[in-house]
Amino acid sequence: TAMAFRTRMMVALALLAVSHVACFQTGPTGMFLQSAKRNELLVSSIQHRLPSSRSMRSAPIAAVVMQEEAPPLERFIGCLPYALPLSDTFEWGHFLFDKFPLLAVPFVPLFPIIRLLQAPFVSFAIFLALFSFVTRNPSFSRFIRFNTLQAIYLDIVLIFPQLIGSVNRGGSVPTDLAEIGSNTVFYAIMGAILYSIFTNASGKTPNEIPLISESVDMQMPF
């Protein structure tokens, strides 16, 4: 419903703002930055004895962590949160599916999950649960927390085209332009989801999505 969408939008933006503020205060990032300053002073003090320390200093801790391959179970779990943006992205491909019905065939096994997540307040409840109990829970590995937060960010990104689409319910935007916009949203988000899933399957962290992955890295340095 429209009220559920507005509620989800406000809560999502509030959570995003709170997470950015907490990132630079008393959260894990604040401790990480303090530790980084101490490490930099230590490296500077021994630089004349260890010439190779410059290269070590220039390598972010997060980058070192993300080079490790995740075990198979974590790879599978890391893919699950992307069902959330997938369920919201599918509707943006309706122009493509109308012209090329065979494009929808690979998604047929996912239809029950998509229908479940599109039920009233289901995806909203999962959204809050993932943000509250997974992304901030240190008992989960960074690999799982990174993928969970990235999936949440991809879902938040979809709020903006949904707002534009709600304005166009009266058909004020020409059909050709609406089709281009809808297809662009579908290509962008679906491409990011597929990239993340295939990268997870290889055991690597999918940290190459422009802007989105950078924001996740800022919130989750380790």
N, C-alpha and C positions, 0 to 999 in steps of 0.2 A: 504494500500500500504506500501511498504518498507520505503518510505520517511516519511509517516505519523507515522509509528511505531518508527523510529529513532527520530523524533521530539518529540513524546510523551515521549519517554524514557529520552531524555535530559531534557525536562521540568520537568518531575517527579522527577528526581534526583536533579535538581536545587532547586525545591520547598522543597524537603526533607532537603537539606543542609541549605537553608535559614531558614526553620522553626526551625532547631536545633540550629543555631546561635542565632536567635531571642529569643529562649527559655531562654538563659542565659544572655541576655542583658537587654533591656528596656521593654520587654514584660511582660505579667502577671506573668510569673514564677519568674522574677527578683523581683517583688514586693512581691510575695509569700515567697521567700527565706528570704528577709529582714524582713518580718513580722514574719516568723518562728524563726529567731534569737532573735527578741524582745520577742516573747512569751516564748522562752526557758529561757531567763534571768529572766523573770517575774516568771515563775514556780520555778526556782531555789531559788528565794528570799523568796518564801512562802512555800518551801518544808517542813520546820520544823513544820509548823502549819497545813499543809494539807498532811498527809502521802499518801493519794490516788492520789496525783497529778502526781506521777511517772507513773502510768498506763495511766493517761490522756495524759501525754507528749509523751508517746510511740505510741499513736494512730494517724496515719496520718490523716490530714484533708480530703484528698481525699477518704480515706476508710470510713470515717463517712458519706460523701456525697453519696457514692455509695451504702450504706446500705438502702437508702430510695427507696421505690418502685415508679416507674414512672407511671403516669396516662395512661389510655388506648390509648389515641390519640398519646402520645409521644412514646409508645411502637410500634405503627404502623409506625410512621414516622421514628423511629430509625431503622426499618428493611429495609426501601426503599433503602438506599445507597448501600446495599449489592448486589443489582441487577448489579452493575458495575463489581465487581470481578466475579460474577456468569456468566455473559455473556462471560468473557474471560476464565473462567475455563471449561466451557462446552466442548470446543473443545479437551481438554486434556483427556476426557473420551471416545474418539471415539473407542479405542480398546475394552473397556468394553461394549459399546453399540453395537458394531459389533457382539460380542459373546453372549451378553444377551440383546436383543432388548427391553425386558420388563422393563429394568432399566430406559429407557428413557421416559416411560409413565408418571411418575409424573411431568416431565418437559414440557410436551406437552402444558399445559395452558400458560407457560412462553415463548413459542417459538416466539410469536410476539414481546415481549419485548427484547428477546435476539437478534433477527434479527435487531431490531431498533438500539440497542446499538452497534452492530457489523458493522453498516453502517459507511462509511468513515467520520471521524472527529466527529461523534456524541458522542461516549464515551469520546473522548478527551475533547470536549467542556463541558460535564457534569463533568468530572474530575476537570477541572479548576474552574468551577462554585462552586462545592462543597467545594473545598479547599479555595477559595477566599472569598465566601460569607456565608458559614455556619460554618466551623471549627473555624474561627476567629471572629465570630459574637456573642457577649455576650448576645444578645437578645434571642438566642436559649438556651435551658437548657443544662447543662453539659451532660445529658444523650444522647441527640441528637447529640451534637458536638463530644462526645466520639465515638459513633457508626459511624458517618460520617468519622472521621479521621481514625478509624480502618479499615473501608471498603476501604478507599483510600490506606492505607498501604498494605492491602492484594492484591490490584490491582497492586501496585508497585512491590511487591514480584514476581508477575508473569512475570515481565520483564526479569528476569534472566533465567528461563527455556525457554522463547521465544528466547532469544539470542542463547542459546545452540541449540534449535530446528532449528534456521535459519542456523547454521553451518552444520547441518546434512541433509540439503535438498538434497545433493548429494547421500545420503544413505551410508555414511561412517560408521555409527554406526549400529551394527547388529540389526535386527528387534526385537529379544527377549529383548535385552537391552533397546532399544527405548520404547518398550511396558512397561517394568517395570518402567522406568523413567516417562513416560506419566501417567501411573496409579498412581504412587506415588504423582505426582503433583495434580492430580484430587482428590485423597483421602484427602490430607492435606488441600488444600484450600476449598474444598467442606465441609469437616468436620468442619473447622473453621467458615464457613458461616452458616451451620446448627446449630452449637453450639450458635452462636451469635443470630440467629433468635429465637431459643427456649428459650434462656435466656432472651431476650427482651420480649417475650410473657409472661414470669413470672414476669416481672416488675423489674428485676435485671439488673445490668450493666455487659455485657460479658467481664470481665477483666481477664480471665484466659488463654488466648492464649499466649503461650510462646513467648517471645521477642517482639511480635507485641503489645500486650496489655501493656507491660512494657514501650515501647517507647511512646505509646499514653499517658500513665499516666504521663510520664516525661514532655510532652508538655502541659498537661491539668490537673494541680493539683487541680483546682476548677472550 
